[in-house]
Amino acid sequence: MRSRVKDFIEISDHTSLDRLITTLVAIRDSLPDDAEPELKMRGDDVFGRRLSISYFRELSAREAELEAKYNGTSPDAAEIERLAKELDKVKFERAPKKKRAA
């Protein structure tokens, strides 16, 4: 199964309408068909508003490598699992609780 990640593109509110339309068309044309893009307005009157485009994309090679490392599909995952099971067998005795002074 291939993984996808949600990514974002931010467009500030200081742009002309023609430039905004051109930018949005260029973004739309560059996205893959299964990107499922969404456009939202974010921000507030104090810090400013911006258009935020979120879309799905395939993981990069580096992201996929890290994903495999941490989701248990790497070659080291079996060794880590074996060590974890071995540690679960170690008996642990808790120190007695100290009484608080009143």
C-alpha positions in Angstrom: 0.0 0.0 0.0 1.4 3.4 -0.9 1.1 6.2 1.6 0.1 9.7 0.9 0.6 12.8 3.0 -1.4 16.1 3.2 0.6 19.1 2.2 -0.3 22.8 2.2 0.3 25.9 -0.1 -0.3 29.3 1.5 -1.3 32.4 -0.6 -1.2 35.8 1.2 -4.0 38.2 1.0 -1.8 40.9 -0.7 -2.2 40.0 -4.3 -4.3 41.2 -7.3 -7.3 39.2 -8.5 -5.6 38.4 -11.8 -2.5 37.1 -10.1 -4.5 35.1 -7.7 -6.4 33.4 -10.5 -3.2 32.7 -12.4 -1.6 31.2 -9.3 -4.6 29.0 -8.5 -4.8 27.8 -12.1 -1.1 27.0 -12.1 -1.4 25.1 -8.8 -4.4 23.2 -10.0 -2.6 22.2 -13.2 0.5 21.0 -11.3 -1.4 18.7 -8.9 -2.0 15.0 -9.7 -5.5 13.9 -10.5 -6.0 12.1 -7.1 -4.7 15.1 -5.0 -8.2 16.0 -3.6 -7.3 19.7 -3.2 -9.3 21.9 -0.8 -9.2 25.7 -0.6 -9.8 27.4 2.8 -9.4 30.9 4.1 -7.4 31.0 7.3 -6.2 33.7 9.8 -7.9 36.6 11.4 -8.0 40.4 11.3 -5.0 40.8 13.6 -2.5 38.5 11.9 -4.0 38.7 8.4 -5.8 36.3 6.3 -4.5 33.9 3.7 -5.8 31.3 1.4 -4.6 27.8 2.2 -4.7 25.0 -0.3 -4.4 21.5 1.1 -3.8 18.4 -1.1 -2.6 14.9 -0.9 0.7 13.8 -2.5 2.8 10.6 -2.6 5.6 10.4 0.0 9.0 11.3 -1.2 11.7 8.6 -1.2 13.2 9.9 2.1 9.7 10.2 3.7 8.9 6.6 2.7 12.2 5.4 4.1 11.5 7.1 7.4 7.9 5.8 7.4 9.2 2.2 6.9 11.7 2.7 9.7 9.0 3.6 12.2 6.0 1.6 11.2 7.7 -1.8 11.6 8.6 -2.7 8.0 12.3 -2.0 8.3 14.8 -4.9 8.7 15.6 -3.6 12.2 11.9 -3.9 13.3 12.1 -7.6 14.0 15.2 -7.1 16.2 13.6 -4.3 18.0 10.4 -6.4 18.6 12.6 -9.3 19.9 14.4 -7.0 22.3 11.1 -5.5 23.5 9.7 -8.9 24.3 12.9 -9.8 26.1 12.6 -6.7 28.2 9.0 -7.5 29.0 10.2 -10.7 30.8 12.5 -8.8 33.2 11.0 -8.5 36.6 10.7 -5.0 38.0 10.2 -4.3 41.7 8.9 -1.0 42.6 10.5 0.8 45.5 8.2 1.3 48.5 6.3 4.6 48.5 7.7 7.1 51.0 5.2 8.5 53.4 4.6 12.3 53.3 5.2 14.4 56.4 2.0 15.9 57.7 
